[in-house]
Amino acid sequence: MDFSLTEDQRMMQESLSRTLAEAASLDRIRRFAGDPGDRGADVWAALTDFGLPGIVIAEEYGGLGLTLLDAALMSEALGRAVTPVSFLGAVLAPLALRLAGSSEQQSRWLPRLASGEVTAAVAISEAVAGARDGAGVTASGGKLSGKALFVPGGLGAELLIVADTSGALHIVEGGAAGLTREIMTGIDLTRRMAELTFDQVAAEPLTGGQGGQGVLARLRDAGWVLLAADTLGACDLMIEKAVAYAKERKQFGRVIGSFQAVKHLCAEMAAELEPCRSLVWYAGYAFDAAPEEASLVAAHAKAHLSEVSRFIARTATEVHGGMGITDLLGLHFWFKRVGLNRQLLGGPERVRALAAQMQGLTA
């Protein structure tokens, strides 16, 4: 039995990495980070040409009809390149429509999402990770009121999938009256987080198929897997950069990679990350093929990668010495990216607590 990726999956990931090498170079990332008004439209256009917006959308709606594992592999490549666009909405919004949308809602939105004509964002942070600063959205009479924080890609999305305080999901069009959006300042400058305020905003409930907390849990699981995969890719690149630097930086007449202490640092990073790869891949596989295991392995992947990434980000910076914190090197983009991934949709402490509940270990 073969437990490795298929040749097609490897080729697709490598092809996306080549696309990103041109569309999302480090210079492009620096320009994005320095301009809050930059939405990365050219990068998104390149990903649209690649077919990424339709990755989990059925072929009948113009998508590729692939699995969450395939989406996770793409997320890994996006993390390696610290790509300055949000991928969560491109996966979670079609999943929400597939699981809970009516046939009319699916026909109206999925083809436009698959073609890249419409971009989507998903506001589920409060429902999944707990409300903060008075945030949370309530629904009454077909209207939404309240505030949603930490919405990746929410500043420019034409389609919003919003979870209310009961866990029910709603469609909100980007131009709806009463909807205001503000950028949230954070440590990660490679992605824009939005604060959405709803003042009696017209919303359309997702009522077809599965409903309520079941769909929200599926979106949470998928989000955990994608964030873990993004972190995996970012960590892989940080190790690669650290090893390359250790092979060229000289001290006391020798490359620093020849010193045992530096060798140990690089070896420890690789040893910590390598088991994470199969964990993330299995979490992506289980989402579609073993749904009874999906929530627990997704939680393990999100929580474990959150902890491993902290060690790798710190250690890779230490290998670079003083250069590790300079903008010239750019390592801080990856460092801060995994820091945000750690907290999005719940930090490792909360995710582990949920995993304990799933196993009946706590009330």
N, C-alpha and C positions, 0 to 999 in steps of 0.2 A: 504494500500500500504506500502511495506517495503522499507525504504530508507537506511537500514544498509548494511554492507558488507555481502556477502554470507558466508556460513560455509566453503566452499572450499577456498575462499579468505583468511579467517582468518587462516585456517589450513596451507595454503601455506606460509603466512607471518611468522607464528610461527615456521614452519619447517625451513625456511631460517634463522631465528634468532638463532635457535639451531645449525645450521651448522656454522654460523659465530662465535658463542661462542667458538667453537673449532678451526676453521680455522683462525680467526682474533682476537685473544685475545689481551689484552692490551700490553703484552710483545711482541707479534708479531708486533703490531703497532709501538712500540718503536724501534724495530730492523729495520723496514722499514724506519722509519723517520731518523734513523742514518746512513743509507747506500744509497747514491744517485744511486748506481748501482742496487739496489734491485728493481725488477719489480713486485714483488708479484706473481710470477708464481704459487706457491703452493696454494695461496688463489684463484687465477683464476681457477686453476684445480678443487678445491672444488666447486666453483660456476658452472663450466661446468658440473660436475657430477650432480649437482642439476637441471641442465637444463636451467639456467638463460640466456645464450647467445641466445637461440631460443625463448624467451618469446613472442615476437611480430611477429615472422616469421610463416608463414602459415604451417599447418601440411603437405601439399604436398611437402614442402621443408625440412621436418624433424624438424620443430619447434613445439611450443606449441599452436600457433594460438590464443594467448590471447590478451587482450585489453591494452590500455595505462593505464587505472586504475589499472590493475594488475601489470603493470610495475612500476607504482608509489608506490604501496604498497611494492614492492621489494626494491625500492629506499629508502623508509622510513626505512626499516630494515637495509639497507646498511649504512644509515646515523647514526642510533643508534650505530652501531658498528665501526664508522669511518673507514669503510673497505678500505684498501689501493689499490683499483683498480678503474678504471673509468668505470661507467655503461652507460654513455651517448652514447658512440659510439655503444654499443651493441644494443641500441634501435633506435637511430637516423639513423644509416647507413642502417639497414633493411627497415626503413620507407622510406628513400630516394629512395632505389631500388624499393620498392613496388609502390611508387607514380610516379616515373619518369624513372625507369629503363625499358629497353627493355626486352622481354621474354628471350633473350639470356643472358643478364646481370644478370637477376634474377636467371636463372638456373645455371649460373657459380658461383655466389657468395653466394646466400642464404643458400644452403645446407652446405657449408663450414663454414659459420658464425654460423649456428644453432648447428653444432657439436662442435664448439669451436676450430676447426682446424685453422681458421683464426680469428684474432682480428681486429676490425675496430675503426677508430677515425674520427671525423667530425670536419673540420676546417671551421666554419661559423661565428666566433666571429666578424670579421671586417664587414661582410655583415649585421650582426644583431645589433651589439652594437656600430659600428662606428670604423673607423681605427684610430690607434695611432702609434706614433713613425715611421711614414713612412710605416706602414704595409698595406697590401692589395695585392690581387693576380689578375693579368690580364691574359686574354686568347687570343691567336692569333695563327691561323694555327695549332690547335691541341696541342699547347704547353702552359704551365703555367709559369709565371714569377712573382716574388714578394715574399712577406713574410706573413705568417700567425702566429699569436701569440695566446697564451692561448688555446692550443689544448689538451684537456684531453686525456690521453692515446696515444698521438701521437708519443711518443718516440719509441714504439715497434710495432705499428699497421702494419699489412701486407696490409690492405686496407684503403685508405683515401678517404673520400668524401669531396671535396673542393669547396667552393663557390667563384666565381670571383666577381669583382667589380660590375658587372651587375646583380648579383643574380643567375646566371646560375650555375649548379652543375656539377662537373666532378669527374670521378673515376681516382685515381692515385694509382698505385701499390707501395708497400713499398720499393721495390728494384729499383725503376726507377732511371735512370741516371739523375744527376743534382739536386737530392733531398738531402738536408742536414737537420739534426735535432739536436737541442740543448736543453738541459734542461733549464727551466726558474726557477729562484730562486724566491720563494714566501713565504708567511706566512704559508700556509697550507702544512705541510710535509706528509700528509696522501694520497696525490694524486700528480702525476707527471704531470706538465704542459710542453708542448713542444713548441718550436719555430721552425717552418718549413720554410725553404728557398727553393724557386723554381727557378731554372736557366734553362729555356727552357726545362721543364720537360714534357715528353709525357703524355697526359691526354685523357681520353675517356669521351665525354659528356654524361650526362644522358638526353636522348631525348624522351624516350617513355612515354606514359601516360600524366600526367600533367607536365607542365614545368615552368621554370622561377621563378618569385617572389612568385607564389602561393605555390609551393613546399617548398621554403625557409621559408615562413611564417608558414607552417605546422610544419617544423622541429623546428623553433623557439618556437612555442607554446608547442610542446612536451618537448623541452629542459627546458622551464620555469617550466612546471609541475614537471618534474623529479627533478630539483634543489630545488623547493619548498618542495617536498616530502622528499628529503634528509635532508633539513633543519628542517623539522618537526620532523623527527626521532632523529636528533642530539639534538634538543631542549627538546624533551621528555626525553631523557636520562640525560641531564643536570639537569632538574628538579628532576628527580628520584634520582640522586646523591646528590643534595642539600638537599632533604628531609631526605634521609638516614643519611647524615652527621649530620643534625640538631637533629636527634633522638639519636645520640651516643656521640656527642661532649659535654663535660661538662664545665661549667663556673660558678663560685660562688656557686658550689655545686649542680647545676641543669643542665639538658641537655638544650642546647640553644634553642631547639625547643619549650620549654615551655615559652619562652619569647615572648610577643605579637609582638614585632617588627619583629622577625624572622618569626613568623607565618604569618604576613602580607606579607613579601617578598615572601614566598613560595606560598601563596594564590594568590597573584598578578600574579606570573608567570603562574600558572595553569589557571587563568581566561583569561590571554592574549592568551595562546596557544590553549585552547580547541576549540574556534570557527574556528581556522585555519584548524583543522582536516577535518571538513565538507567542507571547501572551497577547500582544495587540492583534496579531494575525488571527489567533483563535477567537478573540472577542468579536472581531469583524465577521468571521465565519459563523459563529454561534448565533449572531443576530438573525440570520436568515435560515440556517440549517438546524439549529438546536435552540429554539426560543425558550425552552424551559431552563436553560443555563445562561441565557444571554445577559440578564440583569446582573447576576453575580460576577461573571467574568468581566463584564464591562466596568463594574465597580472596582474590581481588582486592578484592571489595566489603568484606569484613571488615577487611583490612589497611589499605586506603586510607581508609575511613571512620574507622578508629581514629586515623589521623594527622591527618586534616582536622578531626575533632572536637576534638582538643587545641588546634589553632590557633583554632577558632571559640569554644570555651569561654573561652580566655584573652582573646581580643580583645573578645568581648561584655562581659566583666567590665571591661575597660579602658575601653570606651565609657561604662559606667555610673560610672566613677570609684569613690569610696569607697562609694557605694550598692551597688555590685556584690557586695560581700561581706556585706551585711546580711541578717538573716533576714526583715526586713520585705519586702524585694523578692523573696526566695525563689529568686534565680537559681542559688544553690548547689545546689539540688536537681537541676537539669539538668546543671550542671557535674560533679557527682559521679556522676550516672547514666551519662554517656558515659565517665567514667573506669572504672567497673566493666565496662561493655560492652567496653571496650578489652581487658581481660584475660580475660573469660569465654571458655572454649573455645579459649584460646590468644591470646597477645599478638601484635601485628603482626609482630614479628621471627620468631616461630615459624611463623606462618601464611605469611609470605613464603618461609621455608625449605621448607615443604611444597609451596608453589606451584612453587618451583624444581625440586624432586624430580619433581613431576608432569610438568614439561616436559623432564626428562632433563638439566637443567643441573648437577645435583649428584648424588652417589651416594645 
